[in-house]
C-alpha cells in the first residue's frame, strides 16, 4: 500500500496508517512527508512502514512491534517510550532520541542531537538498543537506567565532535563509544574502561546488523577501538534525595 502525505495533517495521515494496519496490510509506504507527527504511534502489528521525507516529532512513540524505515532525516523524540520493534533512519535525527525507550532497536546512520538515550531503561525481557552511526550532542545517556547505547562516529565530516556531560546521572545500562573520549566530556556518575570479550559477544551481532542495514563494512569496527561507560552507582543521588 502507498500513501501520498502531501498536504495531509498528521491526524488524517495516522488514521489512514492505522486503518491499513487493522486491515492486515503488511507493507505501507508513505511519500512526501513534511513533519507529520506521531507516525507509528502505538502500532502493535509487525507491519513495515517505509517513510520517504522527514517525519515529525515522536516517530514510533509507544510502538509495540512495527518496523519503520526512514529514507531521510527525522525530527525530535524518535522512539519515545518505545516498547518493541525497530526504527532505521538513513539520515540524521534531532534531540531526545529514544527518550524513556523500553525495548526494541533504533538505528541512525548519521548524527543525533542533544540528550539521546535519556531515561532509557530495561525490564525483564525488554532491552532497548540504540546505535548511532555519527556523533551525538550533549547529555548523551542522561539518567540512563538500562539498555545499550552505541556511538560509532562514522560521519564523513569530523566537524561535529561528541558532546559534553555524557552519562550524567546514569545509573544503569551501558554506553559504548568508538574512538577516544576525554574525561571532561563525561558526567561524574560514569566510569570509563575497556570492553572485554563478553562485551564484544553482545556488540558484534548488533553492529553486523547495523552495517547490513546501511551497506557498511563491519570489518571497520574493531573491539580495540571502543571504550565502555558504565555507572559507578545505581543510586548516584541517594545522598541528595534520601534521608
Protein Blocks (a to p, Z undefined) as FASTA:
>chain_A
ZZdfehpafklmmmmmmmmmmnopabdcdehiehiahihihiabfcdcddedjddehihi
aiahiacddebdddehihiaiabdcdddfbdddehihihiagdjdddfbdcdehihiaia
cehjbccddddfbbcdehihihiabdjdddeklafblkbccdehihihiagdjdddedjd
dfklpcfkbccddddfklmmmmmmmmmmmmmmnopafklpcfklpccdddfbfblmlmmm
pZZ
